[in-house]
Amino acid sequence: MFVKVTLSLLEGFYTTFEIFILTLLFALPLGLIICFGSMSKFQPIKWLSKLLIWVIRGTPLMLQLIIIYYGPGLVGTWAQANQDGSAIMKWLATWQCFDRFLAVMMGFVLNYACYFSEIYRGGIESISKGQYEAGQVLGLTKSQTFFKVILFQVIKRIVPPMSNEIITLVKDTSLARIIMVYEIIWNAQKFIKSDGLLWPLFYTGVFYLAFSGILSLLFGYIEKKMNYYRG
C-alpha cells in the first residue's frame, strides 16, 4: 500500500510541479510589465494597473479560480436563458467544460504576476536617484545605466521577498483541486474515500517540505552570490 500511495502522490506531484513551473515562467515577465504599467507616467495605464493589482491582491486566489472557471459559463447560461443566442454567449456557456488546467494557469499567473509586480516596483524604487545621475555623468544612456548599474542591485534586493512568494506558490498549488485539477492533495484525498486511509494526506507534507527545502537552499545560494552588490 505504501508503494501504491507513493506512486499516486508522485503522479499528483507532477501536476503540482507543472503548475509551479508554468506559473513562474509566465508570471515573472508579466509581473514586470504590470510593474512598469503601475509606474507609468501615462495616468490611464498607471491607474488601470493599480486597480488590477488592488483587485487581485485583495481577493482570495481560490475565489479567482472559481470565477475564471465557472464565471463565464454562468454568464453564458444566464444570457441564453434570457434568449441571447449569440455565438459568444454559446461559447461562454461551455467554457467550464473547456479546460480546467488552463483556468488554473490563468488564475495563478495573473495572481502571482500582481504580487511580483509590487516586489519589482519596491526594488526599483529603492535605488537612489544618485545612481542614475552617476550613470549620466559617465556618459551612459538610460538603458545602459539600468542594465549595467541598476539591474543587479534590484535583483539583490528583491531576492528575499521573491523567494518568500515563490515558496508560498508551492503550497498554493493545492488550491487547483478547487476546480478538480488532480494535483498531489487531490490524489491523497482519493485514499480517504476509497480505503479510509488518512495518512496519505499527511504524507503529502513530505513532498511539500522537500520541495520547499530545495528552493530555500537555492535562494540562499543566490543571496550569497549577490552579496557583492552593495546597493
Phi, psi and chi 1 to 4 in degrees:
 res  aa     phi    psi   chi1   chi2   chi3   chi4
   1 MET       -  -38.0  179.7   58.3   72.2      -
   2 PHE   -60.8  -42.5  179.6   78.7      -      -
   3 VAL   -65.1  -42.4  173.6      -      -      -
   4 LYS   -60.7  -45.4  179.9 -177.8  175.8 -178.4
   5 VAL   -64.1  -44.6  170.1      -      -      -
   6 THR   -61.1  -43.6  -59.5      -      -      -
   7 LEU   -63.8  -40.0  -69.4  175.0      -      -
   8 SER   -65.5  -42.4  179.1      -      -      -
   9 LEU   -68.8  -34.7  -65.6 -172.3      -      -
  10 LEU   -63.1  -38.9  -77.2  171.3      -      -
  11 GLU   -62.9  -44.1 -177.9 -177.4  -11.4      -
  12 GLY   -68.0  -35.0      -      -      -      -
  13 PHE   -67.1  -28.2 -174.0   72.6      -      -
  14 TYR   -60.4  -43.0  176.0   79.4      -      -
  15 THR   -66.0  -41.1  -57.8      -      -      -
  16 THR   -58.2  -46.7  -65.8      -      -      -
  17 PHE   -64.9  -37.7 -174.6   73.2      -      -
  18 GLU   -63.0  -45.3 -159.3  173.1   12.7      -
  19 ILE   -60.7  -43.6  -65.6  169.5      -      -
  20 PHE   -60.2  -52.2  173.1   82.0      -      -
  21 ILE   -65.4  -46.0  -70.0  -63.7      -      -
  22 LEU   -66.8  -35.4  -69.9  175.2      -      -
  23 THR   -62.6  -46.9  -61.5      -      -      -
  24 LEU   -62.7  -42.9  -70.9 -174.7      -      -
  25 LEU   -57.8  -39.1 -178.1   63.7      -      -
  26 PHE   -99.3  -32.1  -67.2  104.1      -      -
  27 ALA   -74.8  -33.9      -      -      -      -
  28 LEU   -62.2  -51.5  -73.1  170.2      -      -
  29 PRO   -69.5  -36.6   20.3  -30.2      -      -
  30 LEU   -64.4  -37.9  178.8   59.5      -      -
  31 GLY   -61.2  -36.9      -      -      -      -
  32 LEU   -66.7  -39.6 -167.9   58.2      -      -
  33 ILE   -63.4  -45.3  -66.8  171.3      -      -
  34 ILE   -64.5  -36.8  -64.2  173.2      -      -
  35 CYS   -59.8  -49.4  167.7      -      -      -
  36 PHE   -62.1  -34.3  -71.3  145.4      -      -
  37 GLY   -65.0  -42.6      -      -      -      -
  38 SER   -71.0  -19.2   67.5      -      -      -
  39 MET  -100.8    1.1  -63.8  173.7   67.9      -
  40 SER   -64.7  148.0  173.5      -      -      -
  41 LYS   -83.4  -10.4  -66.4 -178.8  180.0  179.2
  42 PHE   -84.2  107.0 -174.8   57.5      -      -
  43 GLN   -57.1  -43.3  -68.6  -58.7  -45.0      -
  44 PRO   -58.3  -42.7  -26.7   36.0      -      -
  45 ILE   -67.2  -42.5  -68.3  178.4      -      -
  46 LYS   -59.4  -48.2  178.5  177.9 -179.4  177.6
  47 TRP   -75.7  -29.3  -70.8  111.6      -      -
  48 LEU   -66.5  -41.4 -175.5   62.1      -      -
  49 SER   -64.9  -43.6  -61.5      -      -      -
  50 LYS   -65.5  -36.5  -74.1 -174.7  173.6  -66.7
  51 LEU   -65.3  -43.3  176.0   63.0      -      -
  52 LEU   -60.1  -46.5  174.5   65.1      -      -
  53 ILE   -61.4  -43.0  -67.3  168.9      -      -
  54 TRP   -62.9  -44.9  174.9   66.6      -      -
  55 VAL   -66.2  -47.0  170.3      -      -      -
  56 ILE   -68.0  -43.0  -65.4  -60.9      -      -
  57 ARG   -74.4  -20.5  -66.7  176.9   70.8 -157.6
  58 GLY   -93.1   -3.0      -      -      -      -
  59 THR  -124.6  150.8   54.9      -      -      -
  60 PRO   -66.8  145.1  -16.2   28.9      -      -
  61 LEU   -60.5  -36.7  175.6   55.1      -      -
  62 MET   -59.2  -43.7 -178.1  174.7   69.0      -
  63 LEU   -64.7  -39.4  178.7   61.5      -      -
  64 GLN   -62.9  -40.4  -66.2  162.7   21.1      -
  65 LEU   -64.0  -41.1  -67.0  173.6      -      -
  66 ILE   -64.1  -43.7  -68.6  171.5      -      -
  67 ILE   -65.5  -43.5  -70.4  172.9      -      -
  68 ILE   -64.4  -39.7  -70.6  171.2      -      -
  69 TYR   -83.4  -47.3 -175.1   67.3      -      -
  70 TYR   -94.1  -26.7  -67.3  106.8      -      -
  71 GLY   -55.2  -55.0      -      -      -      -
  72 PRO   -58.1  -39.0  -25.9   35.9      -      -
  73 GLY   -64.2  -40.5      -      -      -      -
  74 LEU   -65.4  -40.7  -68.0  173.5      -      -
  75 VAL   -63.1  -46.3  171.0      -      -      -
  76 GLY   -63.0  -41.3      -      -      -      -
  77 THR   -65.0  -42.0  -58.0      -      -      -
  78 TRP   -62.7  -41.9  174.9   83.6      -      -
  79 ALA   -65.4  -40.3      -      -      -      -
  80 GLN   -66.7  -36.0  -74.3 -173.1  -33.1      -
  81 ALA   -64.8  -25.7      -      -      -      -
  82 ASN   -98.4   23.1  -73.9  -86.2      -      -
  83 GLN    65.3   34.2  -60.3 -178.8  -20.8      -
  84 ASP  -100.5  100.2 -175.3  -16.5      -      -
  85 GLY  -100.2   24.7      -      -      -      -
  86 SER   -64.9  157.4   65.6      -      -      -
  87 ALA   -61.5  -37.3      -      -      -      -
  88 ILE   -63.0  -44.4  -66.5  176.8      -      -
  89 MET   -68.4  -34.7  -70.6  -54.6  170.2      -
  90 LYS   -64.9  -39.7  -72.2  179.4  179.8  177.7
  91 TRP   -66.0  -41.4  177.6   79.1      -      -
  92 LEU   -62.3  -36.9  -74.5  174.6      -      -
  93 ALA   -64.8  -25.3      -      -      -      -
  94 THR  -102.4    6.9   59.4      -      -      -
  95 TRP   -58.4  -44.3  166.7  -98.1      -      -
  96 GLN   -67.2  -11.1   69.9 -102.9   36.3      -
  97 CYS   -97.2    2.5  -62.4      -      -      -
  98 PHE   -77.3  -66.2  179.0   57.0      -      -
  99 ASP  -162.2  109.2 -164.9  -40.7      -      -
 100 ARG   -65.9  -41.3  -62.8  177.1 -170.7  -84.4
 101 PHE   -64.0  -39.2 -170.3   79.8      -      -
 102 LEU   -62.2  -41.0  177.3   60.2      -      -
 103 ALA   -62.9  -41.2      -      -      -      -
 104 VAL   -60.3  -46.5  163.8      -      -      -
 105 MET   -64.8  -40.5  -68.7  -43.9  -52.6      -
 106 MET   -60.0  -44.6  -70.6  172.7   63.3      -
 107 GLY   -65.9  -47.2      -      -      -      -
 108 PHE   -66.0  -44.4  -88.1   82.3      -      -
 109 VAL   -63.6  -47.2  167.5      -      -      -
 110 LEU   -64.8  -42.7 -174.7   57.7      -      -
 111 ASN   -61.7  -51.8 -177.5  -82.4      -      -
 112 TYR   -73.8  -27.7  -86.9   85.2      -      -
 113 ALA   -61.8  -38.4      -      -      -      -
 114 CYS   -69.0  -39.6  -72.3      -      -      -
 115 TYR   -67.5  -42.9  -80.7   95.6      -      -
 116 PHE   -63.0  -35.8  -70.5  157.1      -      -
 117 SER   -61.7  -37.6   72.0      -      -      -
 118 GLU   -71.1  -33.2  -72.6  -63.6  -83.0      -
 119 ILE   -67.6  -43.6  -66.1  173.3      -      -
 120 TYR   -59.0  -46.8  -72.6  138.9      -      -
 121 ARG   -61.5  -43.5 -175.7 -179.4   61.9   80.6
 122 GLY   -61.7  -40.3      -      -      -      -
 123 GLY   -66.1  -43.6      -      -      -      -
 124 ILE   -67.1  -42.7  -67.8  170.8      -      -
 125 GLU   -74.7  -13.9  -69.6 -176.9  -14.5      -
 126 SER   -78.8  -14.3   69.0      -      -      -
 127 ILE   -80.6  128.8  -54.5  -61.7      -      -
 128 SER   -67.4  149.1   65.8      -      -      -
 129 LYS   -63.5  -24.0  -68.1 -177.8  178.9  179.3
 130 GLY   -59.6  -30.7      -      -      -      -
 131 GLN   -72.2  -35.0  -56.3 -138.8   29.3      -
 132 TYR   -66.7  -40.9  -68.7   93.8      -      -
 133 GLU   -66.2  -36.2  -66.7  169.2   -4.3      -
 134 ALA   -63.0  -38.1      -      -      -      -
 135 GLY   -63.5  -39.4      -      -      -      -
 136 GLN   -65.8  -40.4  -68.0  177.2  -13.5      -
 137 VAL   -61.1  -36.5  170.1      -      -      -
 138 LEU   -78.5   -0.4  -66.8  171.5      -      -
 139 GLY    84.7   16.3      -      -      -      -
 140 LEU   -85.2  147.0  -59.4  176.9      -      -
 141 THR   -75.8  171.2   63.6      -      -      -
 142 LYS   -60.5  -42.4  -72.5 -175.2  178.1 -180.0
 143 SER   -68.1  -38.9   60.3      -      -      -
 144 GLN   -65.6  -39.7  -72.8  175.1  -30.9      -
 145 THR   -62.1  -42.1  -59.9      -      -      -
 146 PHE   -66.1  -48.7 -178.8   78.7      -      -
 147 PHE   -77.8  -29.4  -73.2  104.7      -      -
 148 LYS   -96.5  -24.2  -67.8 -175.8  177.4 -179.6
 149 VAL  -115.9  -45.5  179.2      -      -      -
 150 ILE   -88.1  -42.6  -53.9  -60.2      -      -
 151 LEU   -53.3  -50.6  179.8   59.9      -      -
 152 PHE   -70.6  -28.0  -72.8  103.4      -      -
 153 GLN   -68.1  -39.2  -65.2 -177.4   54.0      -
 154 VAL   -63.9  -46.0  170.1      -      -      -
 155 ILE   -58.3  -44.3  -67.3  174.0      -      -
 156 LYS   -58.8  -40.2  178.5 -176.0 -177.7  -63.4
 157 ARG   -77.5  -26.7  -64.1 -175.2 -176.2 -164.7
 158 ILE   -93.2   -8.7   68.3  173.1      -      -
 159 VAL   -58.1  -48.5  165.1      -      -      -
 160 PRO   -60.6  -51.5  -25.8   37.2      -      -
 161 PRO   -66.7  -33.6   21.4  -31.8      -      -
 162 MET   -66.1  -39.3 -168.5   68.7   78.0      -
 163 SER   -63.8  -37.2   64.7      -      -      -
 164 ASN   -62.2  -44.6  -73.7  -23.1      -      -
 165 GLU   -65.5  -39.8  -75.3  -60.7  -36.2      -
 166 ILE   -67.9  -38.6  -69.3  173.6      -      -
 167 ILE   -69.0  -34.7  -70.0  173.5      -      -
 168 THR   -63.1  -36.5  -61.7      -      -      -
 169 LEU   -59.0  -37.6  170.4   59.8      -      -
 170 VAL   -55.5  -45.1  173.6      -      -      -
 171 LYS   -77.3  -33.0  -64.8  171.4  -74.7 -174.8
 172 ASP   -68.2  -20.0  -83.1   -8.1      -      -
 173 THR   -58.7  -21.8   54.2      -      -      -
 174 SER   -64.3  -19.9   62.7      -      -      -
 175 LEU   -70.2  -14.0  -67.3  173.6      -      -
 176 ALA   -60.9  -24.2      -      -      -      -
 177 ARG   -68.6  -15.5   74.6 -174.7 -171.6  -78.5
 178 ILE   -57.4  -37.0  -65.7  -61.2      -      -
 179 ILE  -110.3   30.4   55.2  174.9      -      -
 180 MET    62.4   42.9  -69.8 -179.5  -73.8      -
 181 VAL   -93.5  127.5  170.6      -      -      -
 182 TYR   -83.6   76.8  -55.9  142.4      -      -
 183 GLU   -90.2 -169.4   44.0   69.1   64.6      -
 184 ILE   -63.8  -39.8 -171.7  170.0      -      -
 185 ILE   -64.3  -41.7  -64.8  -71.7      -      -
 186 TRP   -59.3  -44.9  177.4  -80.5      -      -
 187 ASN   -63.8  -34.4  -80.5   25.6      -      -
 188 ALA   -69.3  -38.4      -      -      -      -
 189 GLN   -66.0  -25.0  -72.2  177.0  -35.1      -
 190 LYS   -59.8  -34.7  -71.0 -169.1  -56.9 -176.9
 191 PHE   -73.6  -24.1  -68.8   97.7      -      -
 192 ILE   -68.2  -42.5  -61.3  176.4      -      -
 193 LYS   -75.5  -39.9  -62.3  175.0 -177.3  177.0
 194 SER   -86.9  -36.9   62.8      -      -      -
 195 ASP  -121.3   -4.1  -58.1  -67.1      -      -
 196 GLY    70.2   24.6      -      -      -      -
 197 LEU   -97.4  126.1  -61.8  176.0      -      -
 198 LEU   -94.7  -28.0 -172.8   60.0      -      -
 199 TRP   -61.8  -29.4   66.1  -95.8      -      -
 200 PRO   -60.1  -30.4  -27.6   36.7      -      -
 201 LEU   -65.7  -40.5 -169.9   60.9      -      -
 202 PHE   -73.8  -29.6  -64.1  100.7      -      -
 203 TYR   -62.5  -28.8 -174.4   23.5      -      -
 204 THR   -60.2  -27.0   61.2      -      -      -
 205 GLY   -59.9  -30.0      -      -      -      -
 206 VAL   -63.5  -42.4  174.5      -      -      -
 207 PHE   -65.3  -45.6  -68.9   82.3      -      -
 208 TYR   -63.4  -42.7  -74.8  112.9      -      -
 209 LEU   -64.8  -41.2  -76.1  170.6      -      -
 210 ALA   -64.7  -44.7      -      -      -      -
 211 PHE   -65.6  -45.4 -166.1   18.1      -      -
 212 SER   -64.4  -36.9  -61.8      -      -      -
 213 GLY   -64.0  -42.4      -      -      -      -
 214 ILE   -62.5  -43.3  -68.3  170.1      -      -
 215 LEU   -64.7  -38.8  -70.5  173.7      -      -
 216 SER   -62.3  -42.6  -63.7      -      -      -
 217 LEU   -63.9  -40.8  -69.0  173.0      -      -
 218 LEU   -63.4  -46.8  174.8   61.8      -      -
 219 PHE   -69.8  -32.7  -76.0  115.9      -      -
 220 GLY   -62.6  -40.6      -      -      -      -
 221 TYR   -64.2  -43.0  174.2   77.7      -      -
 222 ILE   -63.1  -42.5  -67.6  172.6      -      -
 223 GLU   -60.5  -41.6  -75.7 -172.6   53.2      -
 224 LYS   -64.0  -40.0  -73.2 -178.7 -179.9  178.5
 225 LYS   -66.4  -28.4  -75.6  -67.7 -176.9 -178.5
 226 MET   -90.4    2.0  -59.9  -63.4  -67.9      -
 227 ASN   -62.4  -25.4  -85.9  -16.8      -      -
 228 TYR   -80.2   -2.8   57.9   87.9      -      -
 229 TYR   -92.3   99.8  -68.9  103.1      -      -
 230 ARG   -96.1   84.9  -56.3  -68.6 -178.5 -178.5
 231 GLY   -72.8      -      -      -      -      -
